[in-house]
Amino acid sequence: MRHVYIRGIMSLIWLAAAIVSGLSGNFEMAVLYVILGGVFLYTAYTTWKKEKDGKGDR
């Protein structure tokens, strides 16, 4: 479960970097950071959902 938290924190860091890049005017990097943050957030959510559903079977 720890890796889910780490992925969630990493996604928040990427999304914060996207905001900073967007405010500074570097929109190409902001788009890249949003995509990276979204991927980390998606993998964290799917892993969390899989582990949550799997614990009910045990």
C-alpha positions as CSV (number, residue, x, y, z in Angstrom):
1,M,0.0,0.0,0.0
2,R,3.0,2.3,0.5
3,H,3.7,2.4,-3.2
4,V,0.2,3.8,-3.8
5,Y,0.9,6.7,-1.4
6,I,4.3,7.3,-3.1
7,R,2.7,7.4,-6.6
8,G,0.0,9.8,-5.3
9,I,2.6,12.1,-3.8
10,M,4.6,11.9,-7.0
11,S,1.5,12.9,-9.0
12,L,0.9,15.9,-6.8
13,I,4.5,17.0,-7.3
14,W,4.2,16.7,-11.1
15,L,0.9,18.6,-11.1
16,A,2.5,21.4,-8.9
17,A,5.4,21.6,-11.4
18,A,2.8,21.9,-14.1
19,I,1.2,24.9,-12.3
20,V,4.5,26.6,-11.8
21,S,5.5,26.0,-15.4
22,G,2.2,27.3,-16.6
23,L,2.5,30.4,-14.5
24,S,6.0,31.1,-15.8
25,G,4.9,30.8,-19.4
26,N,6.5,27.5,-20.3
27,F,3.3,25.9,-21.6
28,E,5.0,23.0,-23.4
29,M,6.6,21.7,-20.2
30,A,3.3,22.4,-18.3
31,V,1.5,20.0,-20.7
32,L,4.2,17.4,-20.2
33,Y,4.0,17.7,-16.4
34,V,0.2,17.4,-16.5
35,I,0.5,14.2,-18.6
36,L,3.1,12.8,-16.2
37,G,1.0,13.7,-13.2
38,G,-2.1,12.2,-14.7
39,V,-0.3,8.9,-15.5
40,F,1.1,8.7,-11.9
41,L,-2.4,9.5,-10.5
42,Y,-4.0,6.9,-12.8
43,T,-1.6,4.1,-11.8
44,A,-2.0,5.0,-8.1
45,Y,-5.8,4.8,-8.4
46,T,-5.9,1.6,-10.3
47,T,-3.4,-0.1,-7.9
48,W,-5.4,1.2,-4.9
49,K,-8.7,-0.1,-6.4
50,K,-7.2,-3.5,-7.2
51,E,-5.8,-3.9,-3.7
52,K,-9.0,-2.7,-2.1
53,D,-11.1,-5.2,-4.1
54,G,-8.6,-8.0,-3.5
55,K,-8.6,-7.6,0.3
56,G,-12.3,-8.4,0.5
57,D,-11.7,-11.9,-0.9
58,R,-9.2,-13.0,1.7
